[in-house]
């Protein structure tokens, strides 16, 4: 059983506790012990010793909504697009229909390497490749197992390519879920499966019924886009005379542990339904701004105690940028609403300046880890004894006082602005001193370039 000792570390144990000069001892896949340096193990023969030299050490971060297949879209010219629907049709649906098995593997590897370099050790990926459905999740899972990052995977079921493709997509989800369930008692196993769904506007009642039956049969939840664009909302009201949230609740899709991405165009009734459903919401601010689809009621969700995490929706594999945007976006959003109603009082102005700060902390340090811990069946996203050994070392060295009361300020304005130096997942060192150890990065980049060139020629 391999052992790792991280010493001389400024440990951020969670959102509430700091160990200024501490150690973490990893045995196998879990954190065996941790504490102040004076309590560190003295015997280190056969142990990999990593000296943090006062740098900040945290648990690996979780990205709860990602599209790894998007890596080959960077720089792709797609022409003028005037609506969210056009973005889907002219870019994403066109791209995923052209993907091959080789593309899936190498785009997955690229995204996972980006995650490792960004300190993300758990990725909830929402995959689509209607040009290569069969075996696609197993191909993607090879990339996760090879690199050593945790992955919760699903295939995006949709009616957009007809019933035959839809049925094959559902079958792909089911086969992968069955494979993951074989390992459900092994908490160190890196993969989990869900039933993936696109969005209400491309899902018939028949398709939702088939998805729900698969969820019930295997005891798993869904990963679905909810009310992301106005088209989705208009379609639901026109065809079903319901909101998107109401429709998914009625069809049994929104339930405990379901990942509901976006939830932008929703009202107070929808918020109540989300709260009762037990689903997790994932806020993706960078993508939402980039697609000009709107701003999710992030602060309202927190007020109503809806568990809302922060993801990236394929904009990047690392979550730092999205979290920083979320921390400031809702100040402006709140200010716009308040100033539109009346002249803001000094008390209101003060609340605007604070808006989003504590909420982003709760999302990243509590809800994202809760999501991963419940799905994987082992504590992850926090540094504590018996938790998964998912640990990162940031190049950030605190100069100003770091105390239990100002942890998030140091993470938001310090850790998130510094490179990640070392990434450990499941007790395996994936990157050390900025050098990828788990795979041959240079070879992967070379092969990925070939794939991307051929893909662009097919588009």
JOBELVEN-V501274 format. One record per residue. N is the residue number from 1. RES is the residue in three letters. OMEGA is omega in radians with two decimals (999 if undefined). Layout:
n->N res->RES omega->OMEGA
n->N res->RES omega->OMEGA
This chain:
n->1 res->UNK omega->-3.08
n->2 res->UNK omega->-3.11
n->3 res->UNK omega->3.14
n->4 res->UNK omega->3.03
n->5 res->UNK omega->3.00
n->6 res->UNK omega->-3.06
n->7 res->UNK omega->3.13
n->8 res->UNK omega->-3.05
n->9 res->UNK omega->2.96
n->10 res->UNK omega->-2.96
n->11 res->UNK omega->2.95
n->12 res->UNK omega->-3.02
n->13 res->UNK omega->3.09
n->14 res->UNK omega->-3.10
n->15 res->UNK omega->-3.03
n->16 res->UNK omega->-3.04
n->17 res->UNK omega->3.12
n->18 res->UNK omega->2.96
n->19 res->UNK omega->-2.99
n->20 res->UNK omega->-3.13
n->21 res->UNK omega->-2.98
n->22 res->UNK omega->3.13
n->23 res->UNK omega->2.98
n->24 res->UNK omega->3.13
n->25 res->UNK omega->-3.11
n->26 res->UNK omega->3.06
n->27 res->UNK omega->-3.10
n->28 res->UNK omega->-3.07
n->29 res->UNK omega->-3.04
n->30 res->UNK omega->3.02
n->31 res->UNK omega->-3.08
n->32 res->UNK omega->-3.14
n->33 res->UNK omega->3.09
n->34 res->UNK omega->-3.13
n->35 res->UNK omega->3.12
n->36 res->UNK omega->-3.06
n->37 res->UNK omega->-3.12
n->38 res->UNK omega->-3.14
n->39 res->UNK omega->-3.09
n->40 res->UNK omega->3.10
n->41 res->UNK omega->-3.13
n->42 res->UNK omega->-3.13
n->43 res->UNK omega->-3.07
n->44 res->UNK omega->3.08
n->45 res->UNK omega->-3.14
n->46 res->UNK omega->-3.11
n->47 res->UNK omega->3.02
n->48 res->UNK omega->-3.11
n->49 res->UNK omega->3.11
n->50 res->UNK omega->3.13
n->51 res->UNK omega->-3.12
n->52 res->UNK omega->3.11
n->53 res->UNK omega->3.07
n->54 res->UNK omega->3.13
n->55 res->UNK omega->-3.10
n->56 res->UNK omega->3.14
n->57 res->UNK omega->-3.11
n->58 res->UNK omega->2.98
n->59 res->UNK omega->3.05
n->60 res->UNK omega->-3.12
n->61 res->UNK omega->-3.12
n->62 res->UNK omega->3.01
n->63 res->UNK omega->-3.00
n->64 res->UNK omega->3.04
n->65 res->UNK omega->-3.06
n->66 res->UNK omega->3.02
n->67 res->UNK omega->-3.08
n->68 res->UNK omega->-3.11
n->69 res->UNK omega->-3.14
n->70 res->UNK omega->-3.04
n->71 res->UNK omega->-3.12
n->72 res->UNK omega->3.12
n->73 res->UNK omega->-3.07
n->74 res->UNK omega->3.12
n->75 res->UNK omega->-3.10
n->76 res->UNK omega->3.11
n->77 res->UNK omega->-3.07
n->78 res->UNK omega->3.11
n->79 res->UNK omega->-3.06
n->80 res->UNK omega->3.10
n->81 res->UNK omega->-3.01
n->82 res->UNK omega->3.13
n->83 res->UNK omega->3.10
n->84 res->UNK omega->3.11
n->85 res->UNK omega->3.11
n->86 res->UNK omega->3.08
n->87 res->UNK omega->3.12
n->88 res->UNK omega->-3.04
n->89 res->UNK omega->-3.05
n->90 res->UNK omega->-3.11
n->91 res->UNK omega->-2.91
n->92 res->UNK omega->-3.13
n->93 res->UNK omega->3.08
n->94 res->UNK omega->-3.14
n->95 res->UNK omega->-3.03
n->96 res->UNK omega->3.09
n->97 res->UNK omega->-3.10
n->98 res->UNK omega->-3.07
n->99 res->UNK omega->3.02
n->100 res->UNK omega->3.11
n->101 res->UNK omega->3.13
n->102 res->UNK omega->3.10
n->103 res->UNK omega->-3.12
n->104 res->UNK omega->-3.10
n->105 res->UNK omega->-3.05
n->106 res->UNK omega->3.04
n->107 res->UNK omega->3.06
n->108 res->UNK omega->3.12
n->109 res->UNK omega->3.12
n->110 res->UNK omega->-3.13
n->111 res->UNK omega->3.13
n->112 res->UNK omega->3.07
n->113 res->UNK omega->3.07
n->114 res->UNK omega->3.10
n->115 res->UNK omega->3.14
n->116 res->UNK omega->-3.13
n->117 res->UNK omega->-3.14
n->118 res->UNK omega->3.11
n->119 res->UNK omega->3.08
n->120 res->UNK omega->-3.10
n->121 res->UNK omega->3.08
n->122 res->UNK omega->-3.13
n->123 res->UNK omega->2.97
n->124 res->UNK omega->-3.05
n->125 res->UNK omega->3.13
n->126 res->UNK omega->-2.97
n->127 res->UNK omega->3.01
n->128 res->UNK omega->3.05
n->129 res->UNK omega->-3.07
n->130 res->UNK omega->2.98
n->131 res->UNK omega->-3.12
n->132 res->UNK omega->-3.08
n->133 res->UNK omega->-3.00
n->134 res->UNK omega->3.10
n->135 res->UNK omega->-3.05
n->136 res->UNK omega->3.14
n->137 res->UNK omega->3.10
n->138 res->UNK omega->3.06
n->139 res->UNK omega->3.12
n->140 res->UNK omega->-3.13
n->141 res->UNK omega->3.07
n->142 res->UNK omega->3.13
n->143 res->UNK omega->3.12
n->144 res->UNK omega->-3.11
n->145 res->UNK omega->3.14
n->146 res->UNK omega->-3.11
n->147 res->UNK omega->3.11
n->148 res->UNK omega->3.10
n->149 res->UNK omega->3.09
n->150 res->UNK omega->3.12
n->151 res->UNK omega->2.99
n->152 res->UNK omega->-2.93
n->153 res->UNK omega->3.03
n->154 res->UNK omega->3.06
n->155 res->UNK omega->-3.06
n->156 res->UNK omega->3.10
n->157 res->UNK omega->-3.12
n->158 res->UNK omega->3.06
n->159 res->UNK omega->-2.95
n->160 res->UNK omega->3.10
n->161 res->UNK omega->3.08
n->162 res->UNK omega->-3.03
n->163 res->UNK omega->-3.13
n->164 res->UNK omega->3.11
n->165 res->UNK omega->3.10
n->166 res->UNK omega->-3.11
n->167 res->UNK omega->3.11
n->168 res->UNK omega->3.12
n->169 res->UNK omega->3.09
n->170 res->UNK omega->-3.13
n->171 res->UNK omega->3.12
n->172 res->UNK omega->3.06
n->173 res->UNK omega->-3.08
n->174 res->UNK omega->-3.14
n->175 res->UNK omega->-3.12
n->176 res->UNK omega->3.09
n->177 res->UNK omega->3.11
n->178 res->UNK omega->3.12
n->179 res->UNK omega->-3.14
n->180 res->UNK omega->-3.12
n->181 res->UNK omega->3.07
n->182 res->UNK omega->-3.08
n->183 res->UNK omega->-2.99
n->184 res->UNK omega->3.13
n->185 res->UNK omega->3.13
n->186 res->UNK omega->-3.05
n->187 res->UNK omega->3.12
n->188 res->UNK omega->3.12
n->189 res->UNK omega->-2.92
n->190 res->UNK omega->-2.98
n->191 res->UNK omega->3.00
n->192 res->UNK omega->-3.13
n->193 res->UNK omega->3.06
n->194 res->UNK omega->3.03
n->195 res->UNK omega->-3.09
n->196 res->UNK omega->3.11
n->197 res->UNK omega->-3.13
n->198 res->UNK omega->-3.09
n->199 res->UNK omega->-3.08
n->200 res->UNK omega->-3.03
n->201 res->UNK omega->3.09
n->202 res->UNK omega->-3.10
n->203 res->UNK omega->3.09
n->204 res->UNK omega->3.07
n->205 res->UNK omega->3.12
n->206 res->UNK omega->-3.14
n->207 res->UNK omega->3.11
n->208 res->UNK omega->3.11
n->209 res->UNK omega->3.10
n->210 res->UNK omega->3.12
n->211 res->UNK omega->-3.14
n->212 res->UNK omega->3.13
n->213 res->UNK omega->3.09
n->214 res->UNK omega->3.10
n->215 res->UNK omega->-3.12
n->216 res->UNK omega->-3.06
n->217 res->UNK omega->-3.06
n->218 res->UNK omega->3.09
n->219 res->UNK omega->3.13
n->220 res->UNK omega->-3.12
n->221 res->UNK omega->-3.08
n->222 res->UNK omega->2.98
n->223 res->UNK omega->-2.92
n->224 res->UNK omega->3.03
n->225 res->UNK omega->-3.06
n->226 res->UNK omega->3.02
n->227 res->UNK omega->-3.13
n->228 res->UNK omega->-3.12
n->229 res->UNK omega->3.14
n->230 res->UNK omega->3.12
n->231 res->UNK omega->-3.12
n->232 res->UNK omega->-3.11
n->233 res->UNK omega->-3.14
n->234 res->UNK omega->-3.13
n->235 res->UNK omega->-3.13
n->236 res->UNK omega->-3.13
n->237 res->UNK omega->-3.10
n->238 res->UNK omega->-3.06
n->239 res->UNK omega->-2.97
n->240 res->UNK omega->-3.13
n->241 res->UNK omega->3.12
n->242 res->UNK omega->2.94
n->243 res->UNK omega->3.11
n->244 res->UNK omega->-3.13
n->245 res->UNK omega->3.14
n->246 res->UNK omega->-3.13
n->247 res->UNK omega->-3.13
n->248 res->UNK omega->3.07
n->249 res->UNK omega->-3.12
n->250 res->UNK omega->-3.12
n->251 res->UNK omega->3.08
n->252 res->UNK omega->-3.14
n->253 res->UNK omega->3.09
n->254 res->UNK omega->-3.10
n->255 res->UNK omega->-3.14
n->256 res->UNK omega->3.12
n->257 res->UNK omega->3.00
n->258 res->UNK omega->3.08
n->259 res->UNK omega->-3.11
n->260 res->UNK omega->-3.08
n->261 res->UNK omega->3.00
n->262 res->UNK omega->-3.11
n->263 res->UNK omega->-3.10
n->264 res->UNK omega->-3.03
n->265 res->UNK omega->-3.12
n->266 res->UNK omega->-3.14
n->267 res->UNK omega->-3.08
n->268 res->UNK omega->3.10
n->269 res->UNK omega->3.10
n->270 res->UNK omega->3.12
n->271 res->UNK omega->3.11
n->272 res->UNK omega->3.12
n->273 res->UNK omega->3.10
n->274 res->UNK omega->3.14
n->275 res->UNK omega->-3.11
n->276 res->UNK omega->-3.04
n->277 res->UNK omega->-3.06
n->278 res->UNK omega->3.13
n->279 res->UNK omega->2.99
n->280 res->UNK omega->3.02
n->281 res->UNK omega->3.06
n->282 res->UNK omega->3.11
n->283 res->UNK omega->-3.11
n->284 res->UNK omega->-2.94
n->285 res->UNK omega->-3.11
n->286 res->UNK omega->3.12
n->287 res->UNK omega->-3.12
n->288 res->UNK omega->3.09
n->289 res->UNK omega->-3.13
n->290 res->UNK omega->3.14
n->291 res->UNK omega->3.13
n->292 res->UNK omega->-3.12
n->293 res->UNK omega->3.13
n->294 res->UNK omega->-3.12
n->295 res->UNK omega->-3.13
n->296 res->UNK omega->3.11
n->297 res->UNK omega->-3.03
n->298 res->UNK omega->-3.11
n->299 res->UNK omega->3.10
n->300 res->UNK omega->3.12
n->301 res->UNK omega->3.10
n->302 res->UNK omega->3.12
n->303 res->UNK omega->-3.11
n->304 res->UNK omega->3.09
n->305 res->UNK omega->2.98
n->306 res->UNK omega->-3.12
n->307 res->UNK omega->-3.11
n->308 res->UNK omega->3.10
n->309 res->UNK omega->3.13
n->310 res->UNK omega->3.12
n->311 res->UNK omega->-3.02
n->312 res->UNK omega->3.11
n->313 res->UNK omega->3.08
n->314 res->UNK omega->3.13
n->315 res->UNK omega->3.04
n->316 res->UNK omega->3.10
n->317 res->UNK omega->3.09
n->318 res->UNK omega->-3.03
n->319 res->UNK omega->-2.99
n->320 res->UNK omega->-3.08
n->321 res->UNK omega->3.14
n->322 res->UNK omega->-3.14
n->323 res->UNK omega->3.13
n->324 res->UNK omega->3.09
n->325 res->UNK omega->3.13
n->326 res->UNK omega->-3.09
n->327 res->UNK omega->3.14
n->328 res->UNK omega->-3.08
n->329 res->UNK omega->-3.01
n->330 res->UNK omega->2.95
n->331 res->UNK omega->-3.12
n->332 res->UNK omega->3.14
n->333 res->UNK omega->3.12
n->334 res->UNK omega->3.14
n->335 res->UNK omega->3.11
n->336 res->UNK omega->-3.12
n->337 res->UNK omega->-3.10
n->338 res->UNK omega->-3.12
n->339 res->UNK omega->3.10
n->340 res->UNK omega->-3.11
n->341 res->UNK omega->-3.05
n->342 res->UNK omega->3.07
n->343 res->UNK omega->-3.06
n->344 res->UNK omega->3.06
n->345 res->UNK omega->3.13
n->346 res->UNK omega->3.12
n->347 res->UNK omega->3.11
n->348 res->UNK omega->-3.13
n->349 res->UNK omega->3.11
n->350 res->UNK omega->-3.14
n->351 res->UNK omega->3.10
n->352 res->UNK omega->-3.10
n->353 res->UNK omega->-3.13
n->354 res->UNK omega->-3.05
n->355 res->UNK omega->3.08
n->356 res->UNK omega->-3.07
n->357 res->UNK omega->3.14
n->358 res->UNK omega->-3.11
n->359 res->UNK omega->3.11
n->360 res->UNK omega->3.08
n->361 res->UNK omega->-3.12
n->362 res->UNK omega->3.14
n->363 res->UNK omega->-3.04
n->364 res->UNK omega->-3.02
n->365 res->UNK omega->-3.12
n->366 res->UNK omega->-3.03
n->367 res->UNK omega->3.08
n->368 res->UNK omega->3.09
n->369 res->UNK omega->3.12
n->370 res->UNK omega->3.13
n->371 res->UNK omega->-3.11
n->372 res->UNK omega->-3.11
n->373 res->UNK omega->-3.14
n->374 res->UNK omega->-3.12
n->375 res->UNK omega->-3.07
n->376 res->UNK omega->3.07
n->377 res->UNK omega->3.08
n->378 res->UNK omega->-3.14
n->379 res->UNK omega->3.07
n->380 res->UNK omega->-3.09
n->381 res->UNK omega->3.08
n->382 res->UNK omega->3.10
n->383 res->UNK omega->3.10
n->384 res->UNK omega->-3.13
n->385 res->UNK omega->-3.12
n->386 res->UNK omega->3.06
n->387 res->UNK omega->3.07
n->388 res->UNK omega->-3.12
n->389 res->UNK omega->3.05
n->390 res->UNK omega->-2.96
n->391 res->UNK omega->3.05
n->392 res->UNK omega->3.04
n->393 res->UNK omega->3.10
n->394 res->UNK omega->3.06
n->395 res->UNK omega->-3.12
n->396 res->UNK omega->3.03
n->397 res->UNK omega->-3.11
n->398 res->UNK omega->3.08
n->399 res->UNK omega->3.04
n->400 res->UNK omega->-3.07
n->401 res->UNK omega->3.04
n->402 res->UNK omega->-3.08
n->403 res->UNK omega->3.11
n->404 res->UNK omega->-3.06
n->405 res->UNK omega->-3.08
n->406 res->UNK omega->-3.07
n->407 res->UNK omega->-3.03
n->408 res->UNK omega->3.10
n->409 res->UNK omega->3.11
n->410 res->UNK omega->3.11
n->411 res->UNK omega->-3.04
n->412 res->UNK omega->-3.04
n->413 res->UNK omega->3.14
n->414 res->UNK omega->-3.12
n->415 res->UNK omega->-3.07
n->416 res->UNK omega->3.09
n->417 res->UNK omega->-3.10
n->418 res->UNK omega->3.07
n->419 res->UNK omega->2.98
n->420 res->UNK omega->-3.05
n->421 res->UNK omega->-3.06
n->422 res->UNK omega->3.12
n->423 res->UNK omega->3.11
n->424 res->UNK omega->3.08
n->425 res->UNK omega->3.09
n->426 res->UNK omega->3.11
n->427 res->UNK omega->3.14
n->428 res->UNK omega->3.12
n->429 res->UNK omega->-3.10
n->430 res->UNK omega->3.10
n->431 res->UNK omega->3.10
n->432 res->UNK omega->-3.12
n->433 res->UNK omega->3.09
n->434 res->UNK omega->-3.12
n->435 res->UNK omega->3.12
n->436 res->UNK omega->-3.10
n->437 res->UNK omega->-2.95
n->438 res->UNK omega->-3.13
n->439 res->UNK omega->3.08
n->440 res->UNK omega->-3.04
n->441 res->UNK omega->-3.10
n->442 res->UNK omega->3.13
n->443 res->UNK omega->-3.14
n->444 res->UNK omega->3.13
n->445 res->UNK omega->3.12
n->446 res->UNK omega->3.12
n->447 res->UNK omega->3.13
n->448 res->UNK omega->3.11
n->449 res->UNK omega->3.11
n->450 res->UNK omega->3.13
n->451 res->UNK omega->-3.10
n->452 res->UNK omega->3.14
n->453 res->UNK omega->3.14
n->454 res->UNK omega->3.11
n->455 res->UNK omega->-3.14
n->456 res->UNK omega->3.11
n->457 res->UNK omega->3.12
n->458 res->UNK omega->-3.06
n->459 res->UNK omega->999
